[in-house]
């Protein structure tokens, strides 16, 4: 049989229900204006969407819903009506943007939507842990992929450099310049000096030091 308030409660039923929602730690409740702004919510909702400190009041409800559900809530709130069937499943965004699902009862009162989400039965918590684990694995995989990409680029660079090695005659020591001519190695290197790291060998450095009067 469907639940029914005792007749003796009368007007006190609304106050009792409001007190229950205000202090509940697992049943979330929020009120959304026609503009899609949260005008009221309980601590359970703030905790679920990671707004324990500042609270979600005054923020767009779309900030805490997946895009399709945000569009639906915005449409219903703007029209001042509830969905044709209730309860429905809504997908919220919690800690670090992780999605979680609640079976929600939605009603329209005075141009505002009242949304009450049933407590989690455990499946969402398990799913969140699974998604967190998958997210961690994905992060590791992305980092590993980046590392392998860097190694591949380095390998490609070395292979390219190997391919650029100068063809040199083993008899006379001249090199093929690529223009159907062969030049002396030192001449070619002088012409291509922009690609070289210049310096002096110890013997030449000592000779120049004496020439210039350096100690």
Protein Blocks (a to p, Z undefined) as FASTA:
>chain_A
ZZdddfklmmmmmmmmmmmmmmpckbccddddfkopafbdcfklmmmnopmknopghiaf
klmccfklmmmmmmmmmnopacfbdcdddddddehhiacddddddddeehiacdddddde
hjmmmmmmmmmmmmmmmmmmmmmmmmmmmmmmmmmmmmmmmmmpccddfklopacehlop
acdfklmmmmmmmmpccdddfklmmmmmmmnopZZ
